[in-house]
Amino acid sequence: MCVKVTFADARIWRYIIASASKFIETAVIKISPDEGLSLKALDPSRTALIAFTIPKESFDEFDVDDESTLVIDLEDVGKIMKTAERDDRISIEWTESSISFVFERRGVPRRFMIPLRAEGEAESIPELSLELNNEYVTSGTVIYDAINSIEDVGETLWISGDENALKLRSISDLGEAEVELSLERGTLESAKAESPGFSVSFGMEYFSYLKQPIKLSDKVILRADSDMPAHLELSYMQGAKLSYYVAPRSE
């Protein structure tokens, strides 16, 4: 039996899969007839977790009667997603042993099929529920520009903030770079700091990996606190969301 779902914008899938495939080997897709689709992936070092969700009502077509769990090879799917073009719709069809991705634009479908991985090959992915005391809301392009401008300076990203501003800072032996986003300058839509003056560091590469999905998002909520993981929540068209968790560096 083959079942199928269709989503209007293949670019979201392209950038998320391409980004995840840089540092994660496998992902688990779960499709529920009541809730929609979720994709989760955890990197081998257990430093970063990606959770991509699309509610049922956001799909153009949702032909699903039973729950399914699919394990995919991200490198293989990433190669397929690179063929997605602007204005492509994406359909996903699957059987017990294979998954197909169909891109369609102007009535011309392009189909790619690969075998599914065994369920035992996927990383065990925990359910995360973190209480982070500081929350900043801005646009995807603002966070993208901030990361893009400082990522080559050093390997460590420091995040700090207070009630009015969020700072992203990179330091190395070569020097220091800092970007400040603030309510005053309009680069933050809102700021909530229950522990102002917090500061926490991360591997810069884990934020560089996600630059394109961040840029494509309509809204970014960044939650952080001292000695705690960061949580980025990215919102897209039609209710799609990406939650990204990154563990802090051990100094």
N, C-alpha and C positions, 0 to 999 in steps of 0.2 A: 504494500500500500504506500502511495506517495501523498504527502500533504504539502501545503504551500502557504507562504505569507508574502505579501508585497508591500514595500515601503517606497515613498515618493522620491527620496533623495539618497542616491547611492554614495554621494561624497562623504556623508557622515560615517558610513561603514568603511569607506576607503581609508580615511585619515585615522580612525580609531584602530582598525586592524593593522594598518601599516606601522603605527606608533607602537602598539603592543608587541608586534612581532620582532621589534628591535631588541627586546630583553626578556620576552616570555615565549615558551615553546608551545604550550597547549592552552586551550580555553574550553570552557564548558558552556554550551548554550542550552537553556531550558525554555521550553515553550509550553505555556499553560492556556487551555481554552478559555479560562476566566480572566487571567491576569496579563497575558501577552508574552513578550519575549525578554529574556535576560541573558547576558553574556558575562561570565566572570573569568578572570585570569589572575594568577599569582605567580610572581617571578620566582625562580629557583632559590634565590637567597632570602625569600620571604620578606623583602624590603618594601615592595610595592604591590598593591592590589587594584585591579580595574573591575568595575561593575557597571555595565552598560544596560539600560533598561528602555524598552519601548512598550507602552501600554497597548492593550488590545485595540482600543478605539483609534489609535494613531495610524493603524495600517490601512492601506487602500483595499487590501484583500487579506482575509484571515480565515483560511480553510483548515481549522484545527479542531478535532473532536476529543483527542486524548493528550495527556501530558507526554512530552518527549524530552529526553536528555541526550545531547549530542556532544561528543568530544572532537574538536578539530585541531589540526596542526596549523598553528598561526603562520609559520613561514610559507606553507603552501597556499593558504588562503590570502596571505599578504600579496603574493605574486598575482593572484587572480584580481584582487582589488585594485592593483595598479592599472588595470585596463579600464576601470570605471571612468566615464567621461562626464563632463558637466551636463546636467539635465537628464542623466540616466535615472530610470527607476530600477530598483533592485527587487528581485523575487528570490526567495530561498525555498527550495524543495528538498525533501529528504525521504529516505527509506531506512530500513534497519541497518544498512551497510554503507550508504553513501549520502553525500550532500551535494546539491547543485546550486550554483549561483547564476542567475539569469539577469543580465543588464539589458534594458530596452529603451531605445530612443527613436522617435519618429517611426514607430511600428516595426523596427528591426531588432529582434532578440539576439543576444550573444550568450551562449550557454557554456558553463564550465562545471565539470563534475570531478570530485575527488572522493576517495574512500574515507569513512569516519575512523577515528582512532578508538581503541578499546577504552571503556570507561575507567578501567584500572590504571591507565596511563596518565590520567589527569592529577594534578596536585590537589590535595585536600584543601578546600578553600573555606576559611572560617567566616562566620557571620560577625561583622563588626558593628559595635554600637559605642561610640566614643562621646564623652562629654568634653567639648573644647570650649574654653571660656571667651574666645575672641573670634569675631566673625566680620568679614569685610566683603562687600558686594561691589562688583565693577563689571565692565564688559570684557568679552574675550580678547578683543584687539588691544585693550590697555595692558592686560597681563601678558599677552604675547609679545608686545613691544618691549615691556620691562625685562622679560627673560631674555629676549633676543639681543638686547643691548648690553647685557652684562655677562652672558654665559661663557664667553671666551676668556674672561679675566682670570677666573679661578675654578677649582673643582668643587668648592663648597658654596652653597647658597644659605645665607643667613636671613631669616624672616623675623621681624620685630614690629611692634606697633603700639599705639595708644588709642585714645578715644577719637582722635582726629586724623590719624595717618597710619599708613602701612608702609614699611620699608623693606625692600629686597636688596641684599648686599652681597657682593662677591669679593673675596680677599685672597690674594696669593702673594708670593715673593715678588711678583712683578708690579703689584700695586693693588688698588682698591677701586671698586665701582659700586655706586648706590643709586637706586631709583626710589623716589618717595611718591606714593599715591596719597592724595589727601581729599577731604571733603571740601576744603577751601578752594582748591584748584579745579574741583569738579571731576577728578579722575577716580574718586570713590563715590558710589551712589549712597552707601550707608556704612557705618562703622559701629561695632559693638565691642567694647573692651572691658571685660570684667576683671582682667588681670593686666592692666596697662603696664608697659615696660617689659613684657615678656620677650624672650629671644630664644630662637631654636635654629639649629643648622641641619642641612640635608645635603645629600650628594646632588650636585648640580645636574648631572646627567639625567636623573629621574624627572626633572622638570623640562629639560630640553627634549626628552623623548615625546612629551605630550604637547609640544608647541602648536602643531597643526590642528589637533582637536580643540585646543583652547582658542585658537584664532577663529575657528568656524562657529564657536558657540555664541549664543545671544547674550548669555549672562554667566558670570562666574561668581560663586560664593567660596571664599577661602576661609577655612577655619584652622586655627593653630593655637598652640600654647607651649610654654616652656617644657622641654623634655617629653613632648608628646608627638605622635604622628600628625602630619598635616592632612587635611581633607579638602580636596577641591571638588565642588559640585558644578558641573557644566550643564547648562540647559540649551536644548536645540528646538528646532521647529517641531510642531505637532506633538509636543510632550515628551520627546526622547530626552534621556538624561544620562550623564556619565559621572559616576562617583570614583574618585581616585584617591587612594590612601598611600602615603609615603612615610616610612619609619624614619625617625631622626638619626643623624650620625652619632656613632659612639666616639666621643673625644678621648 
